C-alpha cells in the first residue's frame, strides 16, 4: 500500500463526544488530546512523514471564554508533558497560524517546541494554531504586496510556486490526504491553498474515538483512489489511445 507522505486532520467532535456521555466539553477536549498522542505515535509506522492537525482555528476565539481558556490550558499541558517524548522519538514540531495576538507565554512555548525539535526527522508534526486558511492567504498577499511596494520584488515574479513558498507551510509538501472526523463534510477554512488537490476522507466517528485503525482505514481508502490532478486517468488514457 502506498501511503501519503503528508496527512492533514481536522480533529472534530470533541464537544459532541462529551455531550453524548453526559460529560463537560473539557472532558471531550482532554480525550481528544489523548487521541492526538496516539495518532502521532502511530503515524511514522504507517509511512507518514508529515502530520498536520487543526488544533485551534482563528474562528475558535468566538467560543465561550471559559472554553477558550480550557483549550489554551490543554495546549500548554500537551507541549510541557509531551515535548520530551516527541523529541526523543525524533518528531519535529512546526506551528502554523497567526502568532501576533497570542499571549506571550503561549508564543514562548510554541517557539521552544520548534527550536528544540528543529533537527528531528522521523516525523514533522505541524500544529495549526490560531490558524485560518483565508487569513493565511491574506497575510501572505500583504507580505508580497509590501515587498513589491518597497521595490524588493517584481510583481511579475509572483507565481503559484513563489506564493506557496511564502505561506505558513513553506518547506512542507501539500497534504495528499485530508481527514475529517465527526461526519461533517467541509474543510472549515483549513489549508485552503494546500488542499487544492488533496484526497478527502470524512469519517463518522468523533475525534476522541479516532484510533490507529481509523487512520489505517483512511490510508487504504487513499491507496484505492486514482489521483488525476486535472488530467486523464489511466483508464481514460487507454480509451483515448484506442480511438
PyMOL commands that set and color helices and strands:
alter all, ss='L'
color gray80, all
select helices_A, chain A and resi 14-20+25-46+60-62+65-88+104-117+133-149+155-157+160-164+207-209+212-223+234-242
alter helices_A, ss='H'
color red, helices_A
select strands_A, chain A and resi 6-10+50-57+91-96+123-131+177-180+199-202
alter strands_A, ss='S'
color yellow, strands_A
deselect
rebuild
show_as cartoon
